[in-house]
């Protein structure tokens, strides 16, 4: 769990890079069973519009490169809680663990009714709990909330 904080800080860096490239402030990474970084992605709104979420980008790439058996022992780490679309993509890819910094509910207070990020009031845990395969979730991390939120304040 100590690595969660350092990995989350890396996703915050990816989120900043996303903004610098004209995209939305989100970042995600896939960590392998031995703690190695396997994949990274920021948001790709400019290319993919509403479906270019960082978590979905990582999960789709992971499903093309690794087996579900391998991914069950991997962790997807993301700056903001996966939305239901991303949670579904993570689930179907077979990724076994998720770590997030900021909740979807808190994100909704930052994005308001911006048409580029109309959040859904559905926690990722609820999506995963509806499945047949277990996905372990850790988060939010309140000690990082202000740092993550800072990228969203004024963006939306």
N, C-alpha and C positions, 0 to 999 in steps of 0.2 A: 504494500500500500504506500510505502514511502516513495516508490517510483511513480505512483499515480500523479503526485504533485509535479515532479519534473517533466513527466510526459504531457501533462495538461499544459504546462508552461510552453512546451514546444507547439502544442495545437494553437495556443494563443498567438505565437509567432506566425504560424501558418495563416491564421485568420487575418493578421495584419498584412501579410503578403498578398492575400486574396483581395483585400481592399485596394492595395497599391496597384493591382493588375485590373482594377475595374469591376471586381466581383464583391459579393457579400462577405461580411466578417465571420467566417466559420472555417475551422480546420479540423482534420481528423488524421489519425495514424493507426496502423495495425501493428501490434507488438506480438512477436512470436513466442512460443513456449519457453524459450531460453532468455527472453527479455530483449531480443533484437528487434529493431525497427524493420518491418518488411515492406510497408507501403505508406505513402503519405498523400494527402490531397487537401487542397483548399476548396472553397466553393467555386463553381464554374458557371455562374449565372449568365455571363455574357455569351457563352457557347450553348448552354443547355437550358437556359431560362429557369423555370420553376422546379425542374427535376435535377438540377446540377448541385445537389447538396453534397458537402464534403464526405459525410458518412456513407451515403449511397455510392458515391464515386469509389471510396475505398472498398466497400463490400462487394460491388460488382467486379472490380479488379481482382479482389481476393478470390472470388468464386471462379474466375477464369484461370487463376494460377495455382490454386491449392485445393486439395480434397476437403470435403466437409469434416472428415475424421481429423485432419490436421487442424482445421480452423476451429474445431471445438475447444482446442487448447490455446487459442489465440485471444487477444484482447483488442477491441476497437476502442480507442480513446478519442474523445471529442470535446471541444470547448463548450458546446451547448448540448443539452439532452437531445437525443435523436427524436425527430418527429415520427409520427406513425408510419409514414412512407419509408423513412430510413430504418426504423425498427423492423419493419417487415422485410426490407432488403437484407439487413443484418441477419435476421432469423433464417431467411431462405438460403443465405450463403453458408450458414452453419457456424457462424462465429459464436463462441461460447461465453464470452465475457465482454461487458461494456462498462466504460468509465466515462462520466461526464462531469463538467464543472458547474454549469449554470442550468437551472431548470427551464423547461419549456414555458411554464407559467410566468417566470420572471422575464423571459424573452418577450412574451406577449405584452408586458407592460412597457418594454422598450421599443417595440416595433409598432404598437398601436394597430391602426387599420391600414397600414401600408400595403398596397396591392401586390408588392413583390415578396411579401412574407406574411401571409394571412395564416397565423398559427392555428393549430387545432388543439383544443383542450383535452389532450389524451396523453397520459404519461407513458413512456416507453415500457415501464414495468407492466402496465396493463396489457399492452400489445404482446409482450413476451409471455405473460401469464396465460394468455389465451391459446398459446401454442402447446404442442405435444413434447417439444424439446426444451430443456431448461437453458435459460440464458441468465447468467449471474450479472447483476448490475450494482455498481458502486457509484455513488454520487447523490446529490450535489456536493461540492466542496466550497462551503461558505467563505473560507479564507481566500478564495480566488475570485469570488463574485464581482467585486468592484473592478478588478483588473479585466475580467472578461466583459463586463457591462460597459466599460469605458470605450471599447471598440464599437459598440452599438449606439451609444448616446450621440445624438446628432447625425448619425448615419441615415437613419430611417426618416 
